[in-house]
Amino acid sequence: MSLLIILVIVAPIRVSSQPSKSYKKDQKARDKTRAGSENFANDVEASSQVLKKYKQQLTLLDQERLDAEASGDMEQLAKVEQKIRRVKGEMRFAKDKIEQDIIKEYNKIQEKHVRKRMKKSKKKSNRVNENKKEPFFKRLFKKKHR
């Protein structure tokens, strides 16, 4: 009889001492975000190196431009300015791509409910900036604060 009572008391304790599946799933997601944040920091450092390379090219081209201005050769000056415009365009393109990648990576490391909230606020801000109304049924059934 006492053995039966002990089994009834101990058995549920063992079951409840195990972490739930949802807890394990949340823990796995947290570990993934931690790893993502480390990768995010490494990506930021790598992107700064890419931009640094373009800035070094621009400083060299600026020196060439000053030399061409000093010599008075207009053809050489035009070529150097064309190179400067090309490098600046490449730099702008690379910078935009890096910004997009950083935003994408930042969104990945957020939790699901945060991503949903960010997406919702982005949609709303785009709608407000474009001076568009909310959808008809949303306006129709919206609570009126009076």
DSSP file (Angstrom, degrees, kcal/mol; ACC not computed):
  #  RESIDUE AA STRUCTURE BP1 BP2  ACC     N-H-->O    O-->H-N    N-H-->O    O-->H-N    TCO  KAPPA ALPHA  PHI   PSI    X-CA   Y-CA   Z-CA
    1    1 A M     >        0   0    0      0, 0.0     4,-1.8     0, 0.0     5,-0.1   0.000 360.0 360.0 360.0 -47.5    0.0    0.0    0.0
    2    2 A S  H  >  +     0   0    0      1,-0.2     4,-2.3     2,-0.2     5,-0.2   0.851 360.0  56.2 -66.5 -32.4    2.7    2.4    1.0
    3    3 A L  H  > S+     0   0    0      1,-0.2     4,-2.3     2,-0.2    -1,-0.2   0.898 106.1  50.6 -64.0 -40.1    4.6    1.5   -2.2
    4    4 A L  H  > S+     0   0    0      2,-0.2     4,-2.0     1,-0.2    -2,-0.2   0.890 109.9  49.6 -64.0 -40.8    1.6    2.5   -4.3
    5    5 A I  H  X S+     0   0    0     -4,-1.8     4,-1.8     2,-0.2    -2,-0.2   0.897 110.6  50.2 -66.2 -40.5    1.3    5.8   -2.5
    6    6 A I  H  X S+     0   0    0     -4,-2.3     4,-2.8     1,-0.2     5,-0.3   0.911 110.4  49.9 -65.0 -42.0    5.0    6.5   -3.1
    7    7 A L  H  X S+     0   0    0     -4,-2.3     4,-2.2     1,-0.2    -1,-0.2   0.886 109.1  51.9 -63.0 -39.3    4.7    5.7   -6.8
    8    8 A V  H  < S+     0   0    0     -4,-2.0    -1,-0.2     1,-0.2    -2,-0.2   0.868 115.9  41.1 -65.7 -35.9    1.7    8.0   -7.2
    9    9 A I  H  X S+     0   0    0     -4,-1.8     4,-0.7    -5,-0.1    -2,-0.2   0.898 119.4  42.5 -79.1 -41.4    3.6   10.8   -5.6
   10   10 A V  H  X S+     0   0    0     -4,-2.8     4,-1.9     1,-0.2     3,-0.2   0.864 103.6  64.2 -77.5 -38.0    7.0   10.3   -7.3
   11   11 A A  H  X S+     0   0    0     -4,-2.2     4,-1.7    -5,-0.3    -1,-0.2   0.911 103.9  45.1 -58.4 -48.1    5.8    9.5  -10.9
   12   12 A P  H  > S+     0   0    0      0, 0.0     4,-2.3     0, 0.0    -1,-0.2   0.840 109.1  58.1 -66.4 -28.8    4.2   13.0  -11.6
   13   13 A I  H  X S+     0   0    0     -4,-0.7     4,-1.5     2,-0.2    -2,-0.2   0.914 105.3  49.6 -66.1 -41.0    7.3   14.7  -10.1
   14   14 A R  H  X S+     0   0    0     -4,-1.9     4,-0.7     1,-0.2    -1,-0.2   0.913 111.7  48.4 -62.3 -43.1    9.6   13.0  -12.6
   15   15 A V  H >< S+     0   0    0     -4,-1.7     3,-0.7     1,-0.2    -1,-0.2   0.906 113.6  46.3 -64.8 -41.9    7.3   14.0  -15.5
   16   16 A S  H 3< S+     0   0    0     -4,-2.3    -1,-0.2     1,-0.2    -2,-0.2   0.706 101.9  66.0 -76.8 -18.1    7.1   17.6  -14.4
   17   17 A S  H 3< S+     0   0    0     -4,-1.5    -1,-0.2    -5,-0.2    -2,-0.2   0.726  84.1  87.7 -76.5 -19.2   10.9   17.8  -13.8
   18   18 A Q  S << S-     0   0    0     -4,-0.7     2,-0.1    -3,-0.7     0, 0.0  -0.590  89.5-111.6 -76.5 137.8   11.6   17.4  -17.5
   19   19 A P        -     0   0    0      0, 0.0    -1,-0.1     0, 0.0    -2,-0.1  -0.412  37.3-107.4 -68.2 147.4   11.6   20.7  -19.4
   20   20 A S     >  -     0   0    0      1,-0.1     4,-2.0    -4,-0.1     5,-0.2  -0.228  22.2-113.7 -71.8 163.5    8.7   21.1  -21.9
   21   21 A K  H  > S+     0   0    0      1,-0.2     4,-2.4     2,-0.2     5,-0.2   0.876 117.6  54.2 -65.9 -37.0    9.2   20.8  -25.6
   22   22 A S  H  > S+     0   0    0      2,-0.2     4,-2.6     1,-0.2    -1,-0.2   0.877 106.7  52.0 -66.4 -35.3    8.3   24.5  -26.1
   23   23 A Y  H  > S+     0   0    0      2,-0.2     4,-2.6     1,-0.2    -1,-0.2   0.930 110.4  47.8 -64.2 -44.7   11.0   25.5  -23.5
   24   24 A K  H  X S+     0   0    0     -4,-2.0     4,-2.4     1,-0.2    -2,-0.2   0.898 111.8  50.7 -61.9 -40.0   13.6   23.4  -25.4
   25   25 A K  H  X S+     0   0    0     -4,-2.4     4,-2.1     2,-0.2    -2,-0.2   0.917 111.3  47.4 -64.2 -43.7   12.4   25.0  -28.7
   26   26 A D  H  X S+     0   0    0     -4,-2.6     4,-2.4     2,-0.2    -2,-0.2   0.900 111.3  51.6 -63.2 -41.0   12.7   28.5  -27.2
   27   27 A Q  H  X S+     0   0    0     -4,-2.6     4,-2.4     1,-0.2    -2,-0.2   0.901 109.0  50.3 -63.3 -41.0   16.2   27.7  -25.8
   28   28 A K  H  X S+     0   0    0     -4,-2.4     4,-2.0     1,-0.2    -1,-0.2   0.898 110.3  50.1 -63.7 -40.3   17.3   26.5  -29.2
   29   29 A A  H  X S+     0   0    0     -4,-2.1     4,-2.1     2,-0.2    -2,-0.2   0.896 109.8  50.9 -65.5 -39.9   16.0   29.7  -30.8
   30   30 A R  H  X S+     0   0    0     -4,-2.4     4,-2.2     2,-0.2    -2,-0.2   0.917 109.6  49.9 -63.7 -43.1   17.9   31.8  -28.2
   31   31 A D  H  X S+     0   0    0     -4,-2.4     4,-2.1     1,-0.2    -1,-0.2   0.893 109.9  52.0 -61.3 -38.8   21.1   30.0  -28.9
   32   32 A K  H  X S+     0   0    0     -4,-2.0     4,-2.1     1,-0.2    -1,-0.2   0.891 108.9  49.6 -65.2 -39.4   20.7   30.5  -32.6
   33   33 A T  H  X S+     0   0    0     -4,-2.1     4,-2.2     2,-0.2    -1,-0.2   0.871 108.1  53.9 -69.4 -35.3   20.2   34.3  -32.1
   34   34 A R  H  X S+     0   0    0     -4,-2.2     4,-1.5     2,-0.2    -1,-0.2   0.932 110.8  45.8 -62.8 -43.7   23.3   34.5  -29.9
   35   35 A A  H  X S+     0   0    0     -4,-2.1     4,-2.0     1,-0.2    -2,-0.2   0.887 111.6  53.6 -64.9 -37.5   25.3   32.9  -32.7
   36   36 A G  H  X S+     0   0    0     -4,-2.1     4,-2.3     1,-0.2    -1,-0.2   0.865 104.4  54.2 -64.6 -36.2   23.7   35.2  -35.2
   37   37 A S  H  X S+     0   0    0     -4,-2.2     4,-1.9     2,-0.2    -1,-0.2   0.862 107.3  50.8 -69.2 -33.4   24.7   38.2  -33.2
   38   38 A E  H  X S+     0   0    0     -4,-1.5     4,-2.0     2,-0.2    -1,-0.2   0.920 111.7  47.3 -66.7 -42.7   28.3   37.2  -33.3
   39   39 A N  H  X S+     0   0    0     -4,-2.0     4,-2.5     1,-0.2    -2,-0.2   0.879 108.5  56.9 -63.0 -36.7   28.1   36.7  -37.0
   40   40 A F  H  X S+     0   0    0     -4,-2.3     4,-2.0     1,-0.2    -1,-0.2   0.911 106.4  48.4 -60.6 -44.2   26.4   40.1  -37.3
   41   41 A A  H  X S+     0   0    0     -4,-1.9     4,-1.9     1,-0.2    -1,-0.2   0.900 111.6  49.8 -64.7 -40.5   29.4   41.8  -35.5
   42   42 A N  H  X S+     0   0    0     -4,-2.0     4,-2.3     1,-0.2    -2,-0.2   0.888 109.1  52.4 -64.7 -38.5   31.9   40.0  -37.8
   43   43 A D  H  X S+     0   0    0     -4,-2.5     4,-2.4     1,-0.2    -1,-0.2   0.886 107.0  52.5 -64.7 -38.4   29.9   41.1  -40.9
   44   44 A V  H  X S+     0   0    0     -4,-2.0     4,-1.8     2,-0.2    -1,-0.2   0.915 110.3  47.9 -64.1 -42.3   30.0   44.7  -39.7
   45   45 A E  H  X S+     0   0    0     -4,-1.9     4,-1.5     1,-0.2    -2,-0.2   0.918 112.1  49.3 -63.8 -43.2   33.7   44.6  -39.4
   46   46 A A  H  X S+     0   0    0     -4,-2.3     4,-1.6     1,-0.2    -2,-0.2   0.892 109.8  51.6 -64.2 -39.2   34.1   43.0  -42.8
   47   47 A S  H  X S+     0   0    0     -4,-2.4     4,-2.1     1,-0.2    -1,-0.2   0.868 105.7  54.5 -67.6 -34.7   31.9   45.6  -44.4
   48   48 A S  H  X S+     0   0    0     -4,-1.8     4,-1.9     1,-0.2    -1,-0.2   0.858 105.9  53.5 -66.6 -32.4   33.9   48.4  -42.9
   49   49 A Q  H  X S+     0   0    0     -4,-1.5     4,-1.7     2,-0.2    -1,-0.2   0.884 106.8  52.0 -66.2 -38.2   37.1   46.9  -44.5
   50   50 A V  H  X S+     0   0    0     -4,-1.6     4,-1.4     1,-0.2    -2,-0.2   0.934 111.6  45.6 -63.6 -45.8   35.4   47.0  -47.9
   51   51 A L  H  X S+     0   0    0     -4,-2.1     4,-2.1     1,-0.2    -1,-0.2   0.847 108.0  58.1 -66.6 -33.1   34.5   50.6  -47.5
   52   52 A K  H  X S+     0   0    0     -4,-1.9     4,-2.1     1,-0.2    -1,-0.2   0.880 101.9  55.4 -63.7 -37.0   38.0   51.4  -46.3
   53   53 A K  H  X S+     0   0    0     -4,-1.7     4,-1.9     1,-0.2    -1,-0.2   0.913 108.2  47.9 -61.5 -43.4   39.4   50.0  -49.5
   54   54 A Y  H  X S+     0   0    0     -4,-1.4     4,-2.3     1,-0.2    -1,-0.2   0.892 109.6  52.9 -65.4 -38.9   37.2   52.4  -51.6
   55   55 A K  H  X S+     0   0    0     -4,-2.1     4,-2.1     1,-0.2    -1,-0.2   0.885 107.6  51.5 -65.0 -37.6   38.3   55.3  -49.4
   56   56 A Q  H  X S+     0   0    0     -4,-2.1     4,-1.9     2,-0.2    -1,-0.2   0.906 109.1  50.6 -64.8 -40.5   41.9   54.5  -50.0
   57   57 A Q  H  X S+     0   0    0     -4,-1.9     4,-2.3     1,-0.2    -2,-0.2   0.907 109.3  51.8 -61.9 -40.9   41.3   54.3  -53.8
   58   58 A L  H  X S+     0   0    0     -4,-2.3     4,-2.4     1,-0.2    -1,-0.2   0.885 106.9  52.1 -65.2 -38.3   39.7   57.7  -53.6
   59   59 A T  H  X S+     0   0    0     -4,-2.1     4,-1.8     2,-0.2    -1,-0.2   0.908 110.7  48.4 -65.2 -39.3   42.6   59.3  -51.7
   60   60 A L  H  X S+     0   0    0     -4,-1.9     4,-2.0     1,-0.2    -2,-0.2   0.912 112.5  48.4 -64.1 -41.8   45.0   58.0  -54.4
   61   61 A L  H  X S+     0   0    0     -4,-2.3     4,-2.5     1,-0.2    -2,-0.2   0.853 107.4  55.6 -68.7 -33.5   42.8   59.4  -57.2
   62   62 A D  H  X S+     0   0    0     -4,-2.4     4,-2.3     2,-0.2    -1,-0.2   0.905 107.4  49.8 -62.6 -40.3   42.5   62.7  -55.4
   63   63 A Q  H  X S+     0   0    0     -4,-1.8     4,-2.1     2,-0.2    -2,-0.2   0.913 110.5  49.7 -63.8 -42.2   46.3   62.9  -55.4
   64   64 A E  H  X S+     0   0    0     -4,-2.0     4,-2.5     1,-0.2    -2,-0.2   0.897 109.4  52.3 -62.5 -39.7   46.3   62.1  -59.2
   65   65 A R  H  X S+     0   0    0     -4,-2.5     4,-2.6     1,-0.2    -2,-0.2   0.913 108.2  50.1 -63.6 -42.2   43.7   64.8  -59.8
   66   66 A L  H  X S+     0   0    0     -4,-2.3     4,-2.1     1,-0.2    -1,-0.2   0.900 111.2  49.4 -62.3 -39.6   45.9   67.4  -58.0
   67   67 A D  H  X S+     0   0    0     -4,-2.1     4,-2.0     2,-0.2    -2,-0.2   0.907 111.4  49.0 -64.2 -41.3   48.9   66.3  -60.1
   68   68 A A  H  X>S+     0   0    0     -4,-2.5     4,-1.6     1,-0.2     5,-0.9   0.886 110.9  50.0 -67.1 -37.9   46.8   66.6  -63.3
   69   69 A E  H  <5S+     0   0    0     -4,-2.6    -1,-0.2     1,-0.2    -2,-0.2   0.898 110.3  50.7 -65.0 -39.6   45.5   70.1  -62.3
   70   70 A A  H  <5S+     0   0    0     -4,-2.1    -2,-0.2     1,-0.2    -1,-0.2   0.876 111.4  47.3 -66.5 -36.9   49.1   71.2  -61.5
   71   71 A S  H  <5S-     0   0    0     -4,-2.0    -1,-0.2    -5,-0.1    -2,-0.2   0.782 102.8-134.5 -76.2 -25.4   50.3   70.0  -65.0
   72   72 A G  T  <5 +     0   0    0     -4,-1.6     2,-0.8     1,-0.3    -3,-0.2   0.567  52.2 147.4  84.7   8.4   47.4   71.6  -66.7
   73   73 A D     >< -     0   0    0     -5,-0.9     4,-1.9     1,-0.2    -1,-0.3  -0.702  29.3-168.8 -81.8 109.9   46.6   68.6  -68.9
   74   74 A M  H  > S+     0   0    0     -2,-0.8     4,-2.5     2,-0.2    -1,-0.2   0.858  83.1  53.4 -71.0 -36.0   42.8   68.7  -69.4
   75   75 A E  H  > S+     0   0    0      2,-0.2     4,-2.2     1,-0.2    -1,-0.2   0.932 110.9  46.5 -64.4 -44.7   42.5   65.2  -70.9
   76   76 A Q  H  > S+     0   0    0      1,-0.2     4,-2.3     2,-0.2    -1,-0.2   0.902 112.3  51.4 -62.7 -41.2   44.4   63.6  -68.0
   77   77 A L  H  X S+     0   0    0     -4,-1.9     4,-2.4    -9,-0.2    -2,-0.2   0.902 109.4  49.9 -62.9 -42.2   42.2   65.6  -65.6
   78   78 A A  H  X S+     0   0    0     -4,-2.5     4,-2.1     2,-0.2    -2,-0.2   0.902 110.8  49.9 -64.1 -41.4   39.0   64.4  -67.3
   79   79 A K  H  X S+     0   0    0     -4,-2.2     4,-2.2     2,-0.2    -2,-0.2   0.918 111.7  47.8 -63.0 -43.8   40.2   60.8  -67.2
   80   80 A V  H  X S+     0   0    0     -4,-2.3     4,-2.4     1,-0.2    -2,-0.2   0.908 111.4  50.0 -65.8 -41.3   41.0   61.0  -63.5
   81   81 A E  H  X S+     0   0    0     -4,-2.4     4,-2.4     1,-0.2    -1,-0.2   0.871 109.2  52.5 -65.4 -35.1   37.7   62.6  -62.7
   82   82 A Q  H  X S+     0   0    0     -4,-2.1     4,-2.3     2,-0.2    -1,-0.2   0.910 109.3  49.2 -64.7 -41.9   35.9   59.9  -64.6
   83   83 A K  H  X S+     0   0    0     -4,-2.2     4,-2.6     2,-0.2    -2,-0.2   0.904 110.0  52.0 -61.9 -41.1   37.8   57.3  -62.5
   84   84 A I  H  X S+     0   0    0     -4,-2.4     4,-2.6     1,-0.2    -2,-0.2   0.923 109.7  48.6 -62.4 -44.1   36.8   59.1  -59.3
   85   85 A R  H  X S+     0   0    0     -4,-2.4     4,-2.2     1,-0.2    -1,-0.2   0.898 111.7  50.4 -62.5 -39.7   33.1   59.1  -60.4
   86   86 A R  H  X S+     0   0    0     -4,-2.3     4,-2.4     2,-0.2    -2,-0.2   0.932 112.2  45.9 -63.9 -45.9   33.3   55.4  -61.2
   87   87 A V  H  X S+     0   0    0     -4,-2.6     4,-2.5     1,-0.2    -2,-0.2   0.895 112.1  51.3 -65.7 -39.7   34.9   54.5  -57.8
   88   88 A K  H  X S+     0   0    0     -4,-2.6     4,-2.5     2,-0.2    -1,-0.2   0.894 110.2  50.0 -63.8 -38.7   32.3   56.7  -56.0
   89   89 A G  H  X S+     0   0    0     -4,-2.2     4,-2.5     2,-0.2    -2,-0.2   0.923 111.7  47.4 -63.9 -44.5   29.5   54.9  -57.8
   90   90 A E  H  X S+     0   0    0     -4,-2.4     4,-2.7     1,-0.2    -2,-0.2   0.901 112.4  50.6 -62.0 -40.3   31.0   51.5  -56.9
   91   91 A M  H  X S+     0   0    0     -4,-2.5     4,-2.6     2,-0.2    -2,-0.2   0.914 110.5  48.4 -64.8 -42.8   31.4   52.7  -53.3
   92   92 A R  H  X S+     0   0    0     -4,-2.5     4,-2.4     2,-0.2    -2,-0.2   0.920 112.7  48.6 -62.9 -43.5   27.8   53.9  -53.1
   93   93 A F  H  X S+     0   0    0     -4,-2.5     4,-2.2     1,-0.2    -2,-0.2   0.928 113.5  46.6 -61.9 -46.0   26.5   50.6  -54.6
   94   94 A A  H  X S+     0   0    0     -4,-2.7     4,-2.5     1,-0.2    -2,-0.2   0.892 111.6  51.8 -63.8 -40.0   28.6   48.5  -52.1
   95   95 A K  H  X S+     0   0    0     -4,-2.6     4,-2.5     2,-0.2    -1,-0.2   0.914 110.0  48.3 -64.5 -43.3   27.4   50.7  -49.2
   96   96 A D  H  X S+     0   0    0     -4,-2.4     4,-2.3     2,-0.2    -1,-0.2   0.913 112.5  49.0 -62.7 -42.2   23.8   50.2  -50.1
   97   97 A K  H  X S+     0   0    0     -4,-2.2     4,-2.5     2,-0.2    -2,-0.2   0.907 111.0  49.9 -64.1 -41.4   24.3   46.5  -50.4
   98   98 A I  H  X S+     0   0    0     -4,-2.5     4,-2.6     2,-0.2    -2,-0.2   0.915 110.0  50.8 -63.2 -43.0   26.0   46.3  -47.1
   99   99 A E  H  X S+     0   0    0     -4,-2.5     4,-2.5     2,-0.2    -2,-0.2   0.915 110.7  48.9 -61.4 -43.0   23.2   48.3  -45.4
  100  100 A Q  H  X S+     0   0    0     -4,-2.3     4,-2.5     1,-0.2    -1,-0.2   0.920 112.3  48.4 -62.1 -43.5   20.6   45.9  -46.9
  101  101 A D  H  X S+     0   0    0     -4,-2.5     4,-2.6     2,-0.2    -2,-0.2   0.898 111.4  49.8 -64.2 -40.2   22.6   42.9  -45.7
  102  102 A I  H  X S+     0   0    0     -4,-2.6     4,-2.6     2,-0.2    -2,-0.2   0.917 111.8  48.0 -65.5 -42.7   23.0   44.4  -42.2
  103  103 A I  H  X S+     0   0    0     -4,-2.5     4,-2.4     2,-0.2    -2,-0.2   0.920 112.8  49.2 -62.7 -43.2   19.3   45.2  -41.9
  104  104 A K  H  X S+     0   0    0     -4,-2.5     4,-1.8     1,-0.2    -2,-0.2   0.922 112.9  46.5 -62.0 -44.9   18.4   41.6  -43.1
  105  105 A E  H  X S+     0   0    0     -4,-2.6     4,-1.6     2,-0.2    -1,-0.2   0.894 111.2  52.5 -64.6 -40.5   20.8   40.1  -40.6
  106  106 A Y  H  < S+     0   0    0     -4,-2.6     4,-0.5     1,-0.2    -2,-0.2   0.899 109.4  49.2 -62.4 -41.6   19.4   42.3  -37.8
  107  107 A N  H >< S+     0   0    0     -4,-2.4     3,-0.8     1,-0.2    -1,-0.2   0.860 107.1  56.6 -66.9 -34.2   15.9   41.2  -38.6
  108  108 A K  H 3< S+     0   0    0     -4,-1.8    -1,-0.2     1,-0.2    -2,-0.2   0.882 103.7  52.0 -64.5 -37.8   17.0   37.5  -38.6
  109  109 A I  T 3< S+     0   0    0     -4,-1.6    -1,-0.2    -5,-0.1    -2,-0.2   0.542  91.8  95.1 -82.2  -3.2   18.4   37.7  -35.1
  110  110 A Q  S <  S-     0   0    0     -3,-0.8     2,-0.1    -4,-0.5    -3,-0.0  -0.472  84.9-102.1 -80.0 158.2   15.1   39.2  -33.7
  111  111 A E     >  -     0   0    0     -2,-0.1     4,-2.4     1,-0.1     5,-0.2  -0.324  36.0-103.5 -75.0 165.7   12.5   36.9  -32.1
  112  112 A K  H  > S+     0   0    0      1,-0.2     4,-2.2     2,-0.2     5,-0.2   0.903 119.2  48.3 -61.3 -45.5    9.4   36.1  -34.1
  113  113 A H  H  > S+     0   0    0      1,-0.2     4,-2.0     2,-0.2    -1,-0.2   0.845 111.7  51.4 -66.9 -31.0    7.0   38.4  -32.4
  114  114 A V  H  > S+     0   0    0      2,-0.2     4,-2.6     1,-0.2    -1,-0.2   0.906 108.3  51.4 -69.9 -41.0    9.5   41.3  -32.7
  115  115 A R  H  X S+     0   0    0     -4,-2.4     4,-2.4     1,-0.2    -2,-0.2   0.903 109.9  50.2 -61.2 -40.5    9.8   40.6  -36.4
  116  116 A K  H  X S+     0   0    0     -4,-2.2     4,-2.4     2,-0.2    -1,-0.2   0.927 111.3  47.8 -62.8 -44.1    6.1   40.7  -36.8
  117  117 A R  H  X S+     0   0    0     -4,-2.0     4,-2.4     1,-0.2    -2,-0.2   0.902 112.0  49.9 -63.9 -40.7    5.9   44.0  -34.9
  118  118 A M  H  X S+     0   0    0     -4,-2.6     4,-2.1     2,-0.2    -1,-0.2   0.904 111.1  49.1 -64.2 -41.0    8.7   45.5  -37.0
  119  119 A K  H  X S+     0   0    0     -4,-2.4     4,-2.3     2,-0.2    -2,-0.2   0.909 111.4  49.7 -64.7 -41.7    6.9   44.4  -40.3
  120  120 A K  H  X S+     0   0    0     -4,-2.4     4,-2.2     1,-0.2    -2,-0.2   0.921 112.2  46.4 -63.5 -45.1    3.6   45.9  -39.1
  121  121 A S  H  X S+     0   0    0     -4,-2.4     4,-2.5     1,-0.2    -1,-0.2   0.851 110.7  53.7 -68.7 -32.8    5.2   49.2  -38.2
  122  122 A K  H  X S+     0   0    0     -4,-2.1     4,-2.4     2,-0.2    -1,-0.2   0.920 109.2  48.4 -66.2 -42.7    7.1   49.3  -41.5
  123  123 A K  H  X S+     0   0    0     -4,-2.3     4,-2.2     1,-0.2    -2,-0.2   0.927 113.0  48.2 -60.8 -44.7    3.9   48.8  -43.4
  124  124 A K  H  X S+     0   0    0     -4,-2.2     4,-2.5     1,-0.2    -2,-0.2   0.916 111.6  48.8 -64.6 -42.9    2.2   51.5  -41.5
  125  125 A S  H  X S+     0   0    0     -4,-2.5     4,-2.6     1,-0.2    -1,-0.2   0.892 110.7  51.1 -66.1 -38.3    5.0   54.0  -41.9
  126  126 A N  H  X S+     0   0    0     -4,-2.4     4,-1.7     2,-0.2    -1,-0.2   0.915 111.3  48.4 -62.6 -41.5    5.1   53.3  -45.7
  127  127 A R  H  <>S+     0   0    0     -4,-2.2     5,-2.4     2,-0.2    -2,-0.2   0.914 113.1  46.9 -65.1 -42.5    1.4   53.9  -45.9
  128  128 A V  H ><5S+     0   0    0     -4,-2.5     3,-1.3     1,-0.2    -2,-0.2   0.908 111.6  51.1 -65.8 -42.2    1.6   57.2  -43.9
  129  129 A N  H 3<5S+     0   0    0     -4,-2.6    -1,-0.2     1,-0.3    -2,-0.2   0.815 111.0  48.0 -66.1 -30.1    4.6   58.4  -46.0
  130  130 A E  T 3<5S-     0   0    0     -4,-1.7    -1,-0.3    -5,-0.2    -2,-0.2   0.383 111.2-122.1 -91.1   4.7    2.8   57.7  -49.2
  131  131 A N  T < 5 +     0   0    0     -3,-1.3     2,-0.3     1,-0.2    -3,-0.2   0.883  59.2 151.3  56.7  43.5   -0.4   59.5  -47.9
  132  132 A K      < -     0   0    0     -5,-2.4    -1,-0.2    -6,-0.1     2,-0.1  -0.785  42.4-122.8-103.7 149.4   -2.6   56.4  -48.4
  133  133 A K        -     0   0    0     -2,-0.3     3,-0.1     1,-0.1    -1,-0.0  -0.373  32.1 -97.3 -81.2 165.6   -5.7   55.6  -46.4
  134  134 A E        -     0   0    0      1,-0.2    -1,-0.1    -2,-0.1     5,-0.1  -0.395  59.9 -75.2 -71.6 161.4   -6.2   52.4  -44.4
  135  135 A P     >  -     0   0    0      0, 0.0     4,-2.1     0, 0.0     5,-0.2  -0.225  47.4-111.2 -57.9 153.2   -8.2   49.7  -46.2
  136  136 A F  H  > S+     0   0    0      1,-0.2     4,-2.4     2,-0.2     5,-0.1   0.905 114.0  45.9 -56.7 -50.8  -11.9   50.4  -46.3
  137  137 A F  H  > S+     0   0    0      1,-0.2     4,-2.1     2,-0.2    -1,-0.2   0.832 110.5  54.6 -67.3 -30.6  -13.1   47.6  -43.9
  138  138 A K  H  4 S+     0   0    0      2,-0.2     4,-0.4     1,-0.2    -1,-0.2   0.910 112.1  43.8 -66.7 -40.9  -10.4   48.5  -41.4
  139  139 A R  H >< S+     0   0    0     -4,-2.1     3,-0.6     1,-0.2    -2,-0.2   0.869 112.0  54.7 -69.0 -35.6  -11.6   52.1  -41.4
  140  140 A L  H 3< S+     0   0    0     -4,-2.4    -2,-0.2     1,-0.2    -1,-0.2   0.894 116.7  34.1 -65.7 -41.2  -15.2   50.9  -41.2
  141  141 A F  T 3< S+     0   0    0     -4,-2.1    -1,-0.2    -5,-0.1    -2,-0.2   0.277  88.0 124.4-101.6  11.4  -14.7   48.7  -38.1
  142  142 A K  S <  S-     0   0    0     -3,-0.6     2,-0.2    -4,-0.4    -3,-0.0  -0.451  70.7-105.1 -71.2 143.5  -12.1   50.8  -36.3
  143  143 A K        -     0   0    0     -2,-0.1     2,-0.6     1,-0.1    -1,-0.1  -0.489  31.4-137.5 -68.5 134.2  -12.9   51.8  -32.8
  144  144 A K        -     0   0    0     -2,-0.2     2,-0.8    -3,-0.1    -1,-0.1  -0.846   8.3-145.0 -96.9 122.9  -13.9   55.5  -32.6
  145  145 A H              0   0    0     -2,-0.6    -2,-0.0     1,-0.2    -1,-0.0  -0.777 360.0 360.0 -89.5 110.0  -12.4   57.3  -29.7
  146  146 A R              0   0    0     -2,-0.8    -1,-0.2     0, 0.0    -2,-0.0   0.353 360.0 360.0-127.3 360.0  -14.9   59.9  -28.5
